[in-house]
């Protein structure tokens, strides 16, 4: 399951969904005795105070519950039929959605587009002139986009990456590739300031090549705009960067090859209709730091091709984020601290009517500091002048509105103060915070609110999310949390929220993945299967609390181990634990070995494995072709030297391996690896 976010965090008291038993309340980890050996289990409370203990190897069947904002799920009744009924109804509706998605996806694959040529010498020259070292994620994204551009059908790719993580450089390379094949590129951005900044970046990166770049925004006079439009229609401009002005009826292209959209959710419904028309037979690359729920949902279920840039640039530090009630003393200290280290401050007040009054207040509490004001209702030239002067250090503090939300890159501005932060959406706050911390200097974000008592639950959730998720590359996690707070809706409309609430978003998404795979007629092994391999072992297997004291960390690693689908994944998790907590104790090594055995059993085809008292019993379900199975087992026995094996066929197929060593788990692993080597049973 190609998830693009980490859903392994769970707090006591939160609602969870078990694939078989339904919605319950998580009550923490508990150590219980199973066959006289300690096992750590999830304790979940269901309706009528029924308690269920879920063993570590079944953690992958449990997901955190998330529905639409305000939804209050009821606890499922163990043994009742309501949960199975809810799943059945949801699956039926999802089949219709899956069929629709497959049609859309297939339609796009059938449409013929332009196959762009392979990289030229110029492409290599331009890319080698990049002054920074590309991150691995950037390299992967560039490769995927180039493969799409060279394919015979139109690209529709979503590029997700935090602000300042290098999405623009990926876009520059894609645009240059298209231009060299005699096609034009349109870059659509949400704000005039961002259009200007992209224009400067593209012009600087492509200065050594004969590429004509133009910008269309309200910073340009009507005469300049008219001239640009005419040149664009005639094919005289290779790359045009613009705001929604690019979607006007008078805009035409001689041969548009690539449309790059920065933060698509910032454009209105009418604009999106025009975008649909522009997208016909054209390659489309959408850039985003925090995808909106619908876009996120499409990416989650593989209905949209997605590339991710999760790696931060070298020397980048996480932004220290704090939530405070309004305080003049705090504001003064924050401004003076930044100015004392020769930095600059954004003070965000999103009300044009009172923005000058706020500036006067700031001048009173922190005099001897230079202040500028910027907002969207200013005359174009004046706004451009203020922004230019702030970028070049004329002002210490810019008192501004949401106009700075997207794209502004001022490495010297490393303090952000947001007034009435409770009024902003989570994605907006995250984008705003991305305006700072774009250098190697520590950055600070102060989110100011009224007294906490007057905040809504959703506002509190948004603000606490932002203060929790300060790690670099948290954009996708923020989007996921936003999806939980605001609600997922439906890929093709809003009517599905009831189904999402009845089973939870994770279960809804998992079921959608399954029905999409069925609709495609493929068996996707990355989708977690409900009927898990069972491995039984009569020794201790857990992460001891003395070794890893934080129960949330233990839950997180149990969850990761339960969800592995390859030995490489498992080894990576082991290295992470080893690196953070020291050498694994024997109980944790046993847990790791059991997970390894499950992966090997899945590869070979066993559905149950028992390791006990020097005997390994591997079981398969009853198979119709008995004669064929007997000959397969015969081959297995003959090829399994030097292991001693016997097999039984009363209840399906059991392969019994007698262990001559006290290290039961290691012997079982060697035995399974031997069988997996030739994939005997699978054939």
Secondary structure, DSSP 4 states (H G I P E B T S, - for coil): ---SS------TT-EEEETTTEEEEEEEEEEEEETTEEEEEEEEEEGGGEEEEEEGGGGGGEEE---STT--PPPPPTT-SHHHHHHHHHHHHHHHHHHHHHHHHHHHHHS----PPPP-HHHHHHHHT-SSPPPHHHHHHHHHHHHHHHSSS--EEEEEE-TTSSHHHHHHHHHHHHHTTT-EEEEE-S-HHHHHHHHHHHHHHTTTS---EEEESTTS-HHHHHHHHHHHHHT--SEEEESGGGGSTT---SSEEEEEEESGGGS-HHHHHHHHHHHTTSEEEEEESS--HHHHHHHHTTSSEEEEE-PPPTT--PPEEEEEE--HHHHHHHHHHHHHTT-EEEEE---GGGHHHHHHHHHHHS-SS-EEEE-TTS-HHHHHHHHHHHHTTS-SEEEE-GGGSSS---TTEEEEEETTGGGS-HHHHHHHHTTS--SSS--EEEEEES-GGGS-HHHHHHHHHHHH--STT-HHHHHHHHHHHH---BTTBSTTHHHHHHH-HHHHHHHHHHHHHHHHT---TTSPPSS--EEEESS--S--TTTS--HHHHHHHHHHHHT--SHHHHHHHHHHHHHHH-SPPHHHHHHHHHHHHHHHHHHHT-SEEEEETTEEEEEE---S-HHHHHHHHHHHHHHSTTS-EEEE-TTSEEEEEE--SS-HHHHHHHHHHHHHHTTTTT-
